[in-house]
Amino acid sequence: MEIQTLNPTTPRQRQRIEAFLKRNGLRFDDMHYYAAVTDDDREMIAGGGLKGNVIKCVAVDDAHKGEAIANTLISHLIAHANEEGHSNVMLFTKPKNRQLFESLSFRLLAEAPEAVLMETGIGGINNMVEQLKKIKEEGEVCKENNQECKKEEKTNLNITTPQHLNPSIPQPLTTTTPLRGVVVMNCNPFTLGHRYLIEQAAKQVERLFVMVVREDCSLFSYAERKAMVEQGVAHLKNVTVIDGSEYAISQATFPTYFLKRLDDAADTQMLLDLDLFRRHIAPALGATVRFVGTEPTDRLTRRYNQLMHEVLADVREIVRLEKEGNAVSASRVRKAMEQGDMSTIRQLVPPTTLPYIIAHLATQALQAELDTTPKPGLVDKDNNGAHRDMDYALMQRSIDTLHPYFVKLALLGCADALPTHTSIRDIGIEAEKAMLSATNGVNTHKGALFSMGLAVVAAAHEKDTDSLQTTIKALAASFPDTNGTHGSKAKLLSKGTTAIKGALDNAREGYEMLFAEWLPFYIERRKEHDAYTLHKTLLRIMCDLDDTNVIYRTDLATAEEVKQEARALLDNFSKAALKDMDRHYTTRNISPGGAADMLSLTVFIGSIQT
């Protein structure tokens, strides 16, 4: 017998794995590595796979059970996971296999009727439990030693609490009220509804722990979501925001390959998650109450709440906060983001959440420009345009790298006073260095970083979007003239014969053409649901803009030709003609990068000002 490595992403090898699993009553599940034990005839007699640090799809042919093959196979998978940097390894399996894996040094983490979760290795759940106990103990020290802390907690206890079963009859706290509670939230993003739930829960306990779901499969990253929660509940002295559990079991992590019916998957996943909380998280925090919001619409969340009542001793549902007759939810905020409805967003989230939303809208605007295909002479999904050092993947990496710096700029803009040039410049320099590092020195978004960065700061600073243009002007006025940029070099090429405006000049004027011409054009196309809104808006910008990128790469005469050609194509638009322009510009080394930056800026400002 020998162990052979198979690649589950290769069609032929995946088919071989699928056939083996089917023979053993299992389904294929997402894996990046599979180890097959073969006999002397190279027939697969056992196998098991890995997805990160989770062992999956382990099976041994009936004819070879009892030959210690499973021991050899599991040891191999653990060793491979260790080589990939995982100090502890987990697996989901059928309850009847629990004893087998316990004999292989696995310990039980959680169980449900249809599945158990186990792990082996150094640290693991014990490390998490110790960290949670430390958080609990630190809070107890605060209560004993800090009189102010005591006073504030006592004040919270005197507030009457909403009755979760009969909200119309508030009940005062009694001596039997549990001292500690837990709320588990995703917060994608953090809304006024989340804050309301936490505020109401905090009134019912001496100390409330808010655990943010760690899994990164949301629009907002885990780090952003946790930061939003921390800032949004900073006024609540008996609330502690803690790291999400690395053991949270979700649809993305829970395998279904061994379940007889896929219908069982959701309940099994939820029951394992709740059992893990009951066995490990709640005891470590000394928490006896789990708080949740009522769920009027989502079926799975409502089922989770139902199972929570069955599994946990004390679950309290708090009626969801409503605005205009509808529950305040993160999904409503995300929908408003898609629609560019900032007025609705401001009604649904606390001010501390707005910077993160503004930063995401900026990133989405850059993404929208990149995804617009075809574009004349520019990088898009089809080709690299006139660029030899850029492609779609590189531009995507650049956008991803810049996003955290848009968050920093938005947070900077939230201050009462308008940020200084120095503070904006320092973040910009940091962002540019990160961009160049990610792109191996290629300048992918330097111009967009400047224009979008100013707009992000201004949007975060101004509560009234009508004054956005004035704020951009004020910010740009503090920036000195530049040297060495495409704009400054284009001005030198013109030798004063033409009044060329660079990026800084346009910013100092508050992007007059954008607000007066390009933004209304873009908004009108959107209202008409024009499938080529972005393509046409790009051409509309090219009609007017002194694109210093075009001048730098070619000359003034070519830049004027670009304006005329854009006008002609806009007057008689077709996708075929746009593709012809792309081929033509690529051949002539024409890249209207300045217009691309202004397209992103137009989309961004449209998303916060429509």
Secondary structure, 3 states (H helix, E strand, C coil): CEEEEECCCCHHHHHHHHHHHHHCCCCCCCCCEEEEEECCCCCEEEEEEEECCEEEEEEECHHHCCCCHHHHHHHHHHHHHHHCCCCEEEEEECHHHHHHHHCCCCEEEEEECCEEEEEEECCCHHHHHHHHHHHHHHHHHHHHHCHHHHHHHHHHHCCCECCCCCCCCCECCCCCCCCEEEEEECCCCCCHHHHHHHHHHHCCCCEEEEEECCCCCCCCCHHHHHHHHHHHCCCCCCEEEECCCCCCCCCCCCCCCCCCCHHHHHHHHHHHHHHHHHHHHHHHHCCCEEEEECCCCCHHHHHHHHHHHHHCCCEEEECCCEECCEECCHHHHHHHHHHCCHHHHHHHCCCCCHHHHHHHHHHHHHHHHHHCCCCCCCCCCCCCCCCCCCCHHHHHHHHHHHHHHHHHHHHHHCCCCCCCHHHHHHHHHHHHHHHHHHCCCCCCCHHHHHHHHHHHHHHHHCCCHHHHHHHHHHHHHCCCCCCCCHHHHHHHHHCCCCCCCCHHHHHHCCCHHHHHHHHHHHHHHHHCCCCCHHHHHHHHHHHHCCCHHHHHHCCHHHHHHHHHHHHHHHHCCCHHHHHHHHHHHHHCCCCCHHHHHHHHHHHHHHHHHC
